[in-house]
Amino acid sequence: MPKPQQISLMRIYTDEAAMHGDETVVTTIIARARTYGLRGGTVLKGIMGFSSSSIIHERHAFGIGDNPPVVIEIIDARARLEDFYTQLDDLRGIGLVSLEQVDVLNRAAEQK
């Protein structure tokens, strides 16, 4: 088993309906992360959630009024993630952003 590599994971909480101009905040963040050269990103769509505003974000039957929560996970070195975060200042609709250390076992993380 390879020795775990310690890198960081940033989680950005938003909702599917958050927009930045003509595209979703999710699309904007993933595109910027890729352009910035971060190691990888994944978008996770939730079923239901709420934030400090107490607004419940959820998926509805038949898609009417849908606004499910979304979590964007991005992985890289902590310093690079902290710097990347400053690139998101112009975006509205971003909720909580967390940063934590993770141990990566997959060798694909070593490629950059």
C-alpha positions, 0 to 999 in steps of 0.5 A: 500500500502506498504511503498516504500523501497529506493534502487538503480538501476544500468544500464549497457549499452552495445550491444548484440555482445560484447563478453568476451571469449566464452560468451557474456558480457551480460551473464557474467554480469548477471551470476556474479550479481547472484553469487554475490547475488544481488537482481535481474537483467533484460536484455532489448534489444533495437531497436536502439541506439548510444554511444559517439563513434557515432556508431549506434547499431541496429537490421537489417531485417533478422538478417544480421549484427545485433548488437542491444543495450542492457541495463542490469538493476540490483537492490540492495543497493547502496553500494553493486552495487558500490562494484559489479561494481569493479568486472566488470573491466576485461570486454570490451564492456561496455558503460555507467554505471549509478546508481540511487535511486529508490523507490520499492513498491513490497514486493519481494524486501524485501526478502533479 
